[in-house]
Amino acid sequence: MTLPVHRCQLAFLICIELFFCSYLAVTSCRRKSGGEPAQPAKSGAMPMRDINDVLRDHDEELMAIPGVVGVYVGVMADEKTPCLKVMAARKTPELDRKVPKILEGYPVVVEESGIIRPMRGK
């Protein structure tokens, strides 16, 4: 009579082990080189490079789009997911079409900031 109980216990322990191994595999694959979890883009693609390097490599092409007045690293509305922010003098449908939605796995968000002018010295 004790044999079925042992099989159930063994099956339970195997399930727990499989769950634990799966958890470790998933969490270790989702870590960046710096040790913090990478945040997936909405598209489901995992970014391969640091977001600052992506911005550095694409800032000139983004700034060349008419109406773009600045670019920076920000976070999405969820306050967790890193993204590239594009500041526009005026947000228009034409500008939205020209700005890529995703760059190297990171979402790109267009924000209307108005015209940016340098401050005058005193």
C-alpha positions as a Markdown table, in Angstrom:
| # | Residue | x | y | z |
|---|---|---|---|---|
| 1 | Met | 0.0 | 0.0 | 0.0 |
| 2 | Thr | 2.9 | 2.4 | 0.6 |
| 3 | Leu | 4.1 | 2.1 | -3.0 |
| 4 | Pro | 1.5 | 4.4 | -4.6 |
| 5 | Val | 2.2 | 7.0 | -2.0 |
| 6 | His | 5.9 | 6.9 | -2.8 |
| 7 | Arg | 5.2 | 7.3 | -6.5 |
| 8 | Cys | 3.0 | 10.3 | -5.9 |
| 9 | Gln | 5.7 | 11.9 | -3.7 |
| 10 | Leu | 8.3 | 11.1 | -6.4 |
| 11 | Ala | 6.1 | 12.6 | -9.1 |
| 12 | Phe | 5.6 | 15.7 | -7.0 |
| 13 | Leu | 9.3 | 16.2 | -6.4 |
| 14 | Ile | 10.0 | 15.7 | -10.1 |
| 15 | Cys | 7.4 | 18.4 | -11.0 |
| 16 | Ile | 8.9 | 20.8 | -8.4 |
| 17 | Glu | 12.4 | 20.2 | -9.8 |
| 18 | Leu | 11.3 | 20.8 | -13.4 |
| 19 | Phe | 9.5 | 24.0 | -12.4 |
| 20 | Phe | 12.6 | 25.2 | -10.6 |
| 21 | Cys | 15.0 | 24.4 | -13.5 |
| 22 | Ser | 12.6 | 26.1 | -15.9 |
| 23 | Tyr | 12.5 | 29.2 | -13.8 |
| 24 | Leu | 16.3 | 29.3 | -13.5 |
| 25 | Ala | 16.7 | 28.9 | -17.3 |
| 26 | Val | 14.2 | 31.7 | -18.1 |
| 27 | Thr | 15.5 | 34.2 | -15.6 |
| 28 | Ser | 19.1 | 33.6 | -16.5 |
| 29 | Cys | 18.3 | 34.1 | -20.2 |
| 30 | Arg | 16.6 | 37.4 | -19.5 |
| 31 | Arg | 19.5 | 39.0 | -17.8 |
| 32 | Lys | 21.7 | 41.7 | -19.3 |
| 33 | Ser | 25.5 | 41.7 | -18.9 |
| 34 | Gly | 25.0 | 44.2 | -16.0 |
| 35 | Gly | 22.9 | 41.7 | -14.0 |
| 36 | Glu | 19.6 | 43.5 | -14.2 |
| 37 | Pro | 16.7 | 42.0 | -16.1 |
| 38 | Ala | 16.2 | 43.1 | -19.7 |
| 39 | Gln | 12.8 | 44.5 | -20.5 |
| 40 | Pro | 11.2 | 43.1 | -23.6 |
| 41 | Ala | 9.8 | 45.5 | -26.2 |
| 42 | Lys | 6.1 | 45.4 | -26.9 |
| 43 | Ser | 6.9 | 43.5 | -30.2 |
| 44 | Gly | 8.3 | 40.6 | -28.1 |
| 45 | Ala | 11.8 | 41.0 | -29.5 |
| 46 | Met | 14.5 | 41.1 | -26.8 |
| 47 | Pro | 17.0 | 44.0 | -27.2 |
| 48 | Met | 20.5 | 42.7 | -27.8 |
| 49 | Arg | 22.5 | 45.9 | -27.0 |
| 50 | Asp | 22.5 | 48.5 | -24.3 |
| 51 | Ile | 19.9 | 51.2 | -25.0 |
| 52 | Asn | 22.5 | 54.0 | -24.7 |
| 53 | Asp | 24.6 | 52.4 | -27.4 |
| 54 | Val | 21.5 | 52.1 | -29.6 |
| 55 | Leu | 20.7 | 55.8 | -29.1 |
| 56 | Arg | 24.3 | 56.8 | -29.8 |
| 57 | Asp | 24.2 | 54.8 | -33.1 |
| 58 | His | 20.8 | 56.2 | -34.2 |
| 59 | Asp | 20.6 | 59.8 | -32.8 |
| 60 | Glu | 21.9 | 61.4 | -36.0 |
| 61 | Glu | 19.4 | 59.7 | -38.3 |
| 62 | Leu | 16.5 | 60.5 | -35.8 |
| 63 | Met | 17.6 | 64.1 | -35.5 |
| 64 | Ala | 17.7 | 64.4 | -39.4 |
| 65 | Ile | 13.9 | 63.8 | -39.5 |
| 66 | Pro | 12.3 | 67.2 | -40.1 |
| 67 | Gly | 10.4 | 68.3 | -36.9 |
| 68 | Val | 12.6 | 66.3 | -34.5 |
| 69 | Val | 14.3 | 68.6 | -31.9 |
| 70 | Gly | 15.8 | 66.0 | -29.5 |
| 71 | Val | 16.2 | 62.4 | -28.6 |
| 72 | Tyr | 16.8 | 60.7 | -25.3 |
| 73 | Val | 16.5 | 57.4 | -23.3 |
| 74 | Gly | 13.3 | 57.2 | -21.3 |
| 75 | Val | 10.7 | 54.8 | -20.0 |
| 76 | Met | 7.3 | 53.8 | -21.3 |
| 77 | Ala | 4.1 | 54.7 | -19.4 |
| 78 | Asp | 4.4 | 51.5 | -17.3 |
| 79 | Glu | 7.5 | 53.2 | -15.8 |
| 80 | Lys | 9.5 | 50.0 | -16.2 |
| 81 | Thr | 10.1 | 49.4 | -19.9 |
| 82 | Pro | 13.1 | 51.4 | -21.4 |
| 83 | Cys | 12.5 | 53.2 | -24.6 |
| 84 | Leu | 13.9 | 55.8 | -26.9 |
| 85 | Lys | 12.0 | 59.1 | -26.8 |
| 86 | Val | 11.9 | 61.5 | -29.8 |
| 87 | Met | 11.0 | 65.1 | -29.0 |
| 88 | Ala | 9.1 | 66.8 | -31.8 |
| 89 | Ala | 8.4 | 70.5 | -32.2 |
| 90 | Arg | 4.9 | 69.4 | -33.3 |
| 91 | Lys | 3.6 | 65.9 | -33.4 |
| 92 | Thr | 2.0 | 65.2 | -36.7 |
| 93 | Pro | 0.8 | 62.1 | -38.5 |
| 94 | Glu | 3.6 | 62.6 | -41.1 |
| 95 | Leu | 6.2 | 62.7 | -38.4 |
| 96 | Asp | 4.8 | 59.6 | -36.8 |
| 97 | Arg | 5.1 | 57.8 | -40.1 |
| 98 | Lys | 8.8 | 58.8 | -40.5 |
| 99 | Val | 10.0 | 57.9 | -37.0 |
| 100 | Pro | 10.6 | 54.1 | -36.6 |
| 101 | Lys | 8.3 | 52.4 | -34.1 |
| 102 | Ile | 11.1 | 50.1 | -32.8 |
| 103 | Leu | 14.9 | 50.4 | -33.0 |
| 104 | Glu | 17.0 | 47.3 | -32.2 |
| 105 | Gly | 14.2 | 45.9 | -30.0 |
| 106 | Tyr | 13.5 | 49.1 | -28.1 |
| 107 | Pro | 10.2 | 50.9 | -28.6 |
| 108 | Val | 10.4 | 54.5 | -29.9 |
| 109 | Val | 7.9 | 57.1 | -28.6 |
| 110 | Val | 7.3 | 60.5 | -30.1 |
| 111 | Glu | 6.5 | 63.3 | -27.7 |
| 112 | Glu | 5.5 | 66.9 | -28.6 |
| 113 | Ser | 7.9 | 69.2 | -26.8 |
| 114 | Gly | 7.6 | 72.3 | -28.8 |
| 115 | Ile | 10.6 | 74.2 | -30.2 |
| 116 | Ile | 13.7 | 74.0 | -28.1 |
| 117 | Arg | 16.0 | 77.1 | -28.0 |
| 118 | Pro | 19.3 | 77.6 | -26.1 |
| 119 | Met | 19.1 | 79.7 | -23.0 |
| 120 | Arg | 20.6 | 83.2 | -23.3 |
| 121 | Gly | 23.6 | 84.0 | -21.1 |
| 122 | Lys | 23.2 | 86.7 | -18.4 |
